Amino acid sequence: MSFDDMLIPQAKPRRAAHGPAGAAKGKPTRAEELRQQLSDEIVRGALAPGSPLDETELAQRFNVSRTPVREALRQLTASGLIESRPHRGAVVAQPSIERLTGMFEAMAELEALCAGLAAERMSPVQRHALEAIHEELRVLSYDGNPERFHEVNERFHNAIYKGSQNDYIAEITLATRVRVQPFRRAQFRNLGRLAKSQAEHDRVVVAIMRGDRNGAATAMRDHIVLVRDEYEHYAVSL
């Protein structure tokens, strides 16, 4: 799999799909949908730490084969939300506060690095694409649909990673984001969070368009710190 495939899987066209949910942006696979639903339940506390996750039971619950369930569990293991025990199945494993804080600290620094490099290296075409995604998020920030906002938000950050013109840094940034993704996704449910996120993105985009490396890095770092704070607020409210 190439880095481009890993970074923006929705960019691959699908022959039978059309419109926003189709070829241009991609439709989540059944495994991805299961991963999102299970991760939401874990983050909300509906699935408590230590809860067993049996493949057969999950397949029956969601009326699917065990193949997408197995893939969803593999992805959740990679994110640290579950632990896979040899010959004993998987169980929910909520990261400690210290672990989660460390993950967000790493995320903030890696994303800041990508944004700073993007400010210096993004091509005109990439800058135009970033502005288009930013405008799409602006419109979505008024719709109050956190799920759709999250989907486009992934594209926004992917565009900045790619704009860093450093495949290795982009890869490790994406790998780290996969681990914190359920928590980043959950915080979009906070009241008024979509508009706040859009304003934070605006500061990042303005700095990138100006070619301001330090400004872009600072704005992105501040954004991720606020994402962490918003998740903590969300978790307390549960």
C-alpha positions, 0 to 999 in steps of 0.5 A, a space after each residue: 500500500 502506498 503512502 497516498 493510499 494510507 493517507 487518504 483512502 477515500 480518494 480511490 474511486 468506486 465504480 458504482 458510487 456517485 455524489 458526496 457519499 460516493 467515489 470522490 470521498 469514499 464510503 466507510 467500509 462495514 469494518 470502519 462503521 463497526 469500529 466507529 460504533 464500538 469506539 463510541 460505546 467505549 469512549 461513552 462508557 457504554 462498554 466498560 473497561 474489561 468488557 469482553 468483545 466476542 466476535 460471534 456475539 458482535 457479528 450476531 448483534 450487527 448482523 454481519 459476518 465475522 470478517 468485518 468484526 475481526 477487522 474492526 477489533 484489529 483497528 481498535 487494538 491498534 488504537 489502544 481501546 481494546 486488548 487482544 488476548 491470545 486464545 482468550 479474545 478481546 476486552 475493552 482497555 481504556 487508556 489511563 489519563 497519563 497515557 492519553 495525555 502522552 498521546 495528545 502531547 505527541 499528537 500536538 507536536 507532530 501536527 504542529 511539525 506538519 503544519 509548519 512544514 506545509 506553510 513552507 512547502 505546500 504547492 499552489 494546488 495543495 493550498 487551493 485544496 486545503 482552502 476548499 476543505 476549510 470552506 466545506 467545514 465552515 458550512 458544516 459547522 452550521 449544520 450541527 452534524 458532528 459525524 459529517 464534520 468529523 469525516 471532512 475534518 479527517 481530510 483537512 488534517 490529511 491535506 496538511 500532512 501531505 502538504 508537509 512534503 515529508 512522507 515519513 513525518 506524515 506517516 507517523 503523524 497519521 499513525 498517532 492520530 489513529 490511536 487518538 481518533 476515537 477521543 478526537 471524534 467524541 469531543 465534536 459532540 460538545 455544544 458549540 464545538 464545531 464552530 470553535 474547531 472551525 475558528 481554530 482551523 482558520 488560524 492554521 489556514 491563515 498562517 499556512 497561506 502566509 507561509 508563516 511556519 512558526 505561526 502555523 505550528 503554534 496555531 496547530 499545536 494550540 488546536 490539538 491542546 484544545 481538542 484534548 481539553 474538549 475531550 476531557 470536558 466531554 468525558 466529565 459530562 458523561 
